[in-house]
Amino acid sequence: MVQHFLLWRFTDEIRAGDTAPYLEQIADSVATLSQIPQVLSAGIRPLLPGGEWDFLFCVTVQDITQIPVYQNHPLHQAHQKRCQDWLVKRTAFDVQVLDNE
């Protein structure tokens, strides 16, 4: 299996206030991604305040070839559109899940 991680940063305007309502809306949007056949799981975790990033997103697929299929799926594209105005920066990385994990 492969886990596709993204670290996200909210806009400065959102960061200056309460991020909880935005995290809730993003979590609801992320929940729709589990309807994509290639997605085994998807979720977010808020990060502790004061750092460069605000939350971690993770989606799990069976293998690396499924990442572009997931990324091009209409549900993923709709998720991106719903959240795009709230986020200004991201970094992404993929992790191979070992059999013994």
N, C-alpha and C positions, 0 to 999 in steps of 0.2 A: 504494500500500500504506500501511497504518497500523501503527505499533508502539505497543502499549499497555504502558507502563512502570509498575512499582510499586516504591517503596523501602520496605523492611520493617525493623522492629526486633524483635529477640528479647526475651523476658522478661528481667528483670534476673538472675534465677536462671541462665538459660542463658548470658547474657553473661558471668557471673562464672566460667564454666568453659570447656570446649572446645566451640566451636560446630560443629566439623567434622562430627561425627556427624549433627547436625540438618540441616546444609547438604546432606549426602549423601542423607538421607531426603527432603528437599524436592526435590532435583534428580531423584531417582527418581520422585517424585510428579508433578513438572512434565513429565517425559518422557511420561506417559500423556496429557497434553493434546494431543499431536500426533495423537492418534487422532480428535480432533474435526475434522470435515470443513472447517470454516472456518479452522482454524489452519494457517498456513504454516510457522511455527516457534515454538518456546517454549524458554526457558532461563533460568538464573539465573547471576549473577556475584557472588561475595563482594566486599565492599568492604573497604578498608583499615581496620584497627582504630583506635579512638579517636574515630570520628565518631558522629553521631546515628543513622545507619542501618547495618544489618549486611549486607544484600545487595540486589541489584537483580534484579527479575524483568522479563522482556520476552516478550511474545507478539506475533507478527506475523499480521495478517489482510489480506485484499485491500482492504477499505474499512471506514469507520467504522460502517456499518450492521451489520456482522458482530460488533462487540464485544458487544452485548447477547445475541446468539444464542450466542456463546461463553460468556458469563457464566452463562447459564441452562442450559447443557448439563449433564446428569447427571455427566459426568466432571469438569467444573470444580467442581461442587458437592461431589463426593466429595473432590477435592483440597483444597478449602477446609476441609472437616471434618477431614481428616487432620492439617492443620497448625495449626488454630485455637488450640490450647492453648499453642503455642510463641511466638506473635507477639502483640505488644501495640499496635503503632502502624504506620501506613502512610500513604503519600501516593501519588497516582496522577496520571499525565498521559499524553496521547496525542500522537504525533508523526506528521505526514504525511511519508512517504518520497518524496523527489523523484525524478523519472524518471532523472536523471543520477547517482544514487547507486548 
